[in-house]
């Protein structure tokens, strides 16, 4: 069972990101116009980044992926959620991504191993069937040989084969 200390922040992160992406930016409103407001007002627009250190609302620098330290340190940057700093958000997403990748690789490994195990079982079953068939065939040959011997004895042909001297 998954530890509640891990599950709760992950769920909060997912729900928080869902609310961020569900919000629509107001048309024609620049992030810099919200500099004198609060973090919540700034982050209503998903293109905005709130910096606690400078208490300013900044348009998110999408070209650099991560906001540069000169613009706002990651510990002080807020995007999407006012209570979670950008550094924790990045670490959390990286951990979740890593867990998903590891889980995928484990599943892939298990599937391959089970497939090989199934093939080995199939080969063993086929070998057992082949052994059974061979045993039955040998039994039938022995029975047939015994019947032939009985017929030879019955008709007095149990002696040496008269044609053996020509060979």
Buried (B, 14 or more C-beta within 10 A) or exposed (E): EEEEEEEEBBEBBEEBBEEBEEEEEEEEEEBEBBEEEEBEBBBBBBEBBBBBEEBBBBEBEEEEEEBEEEBBBBEBBBBBBBEBBBBBBEEBEEEBEEEEEEEEEEEEEEEEEEEEEEEEEEEEEEEEEEEEEEEEEEEEEEEEEEEEEEEEEEEEEEEEEEEEEEE
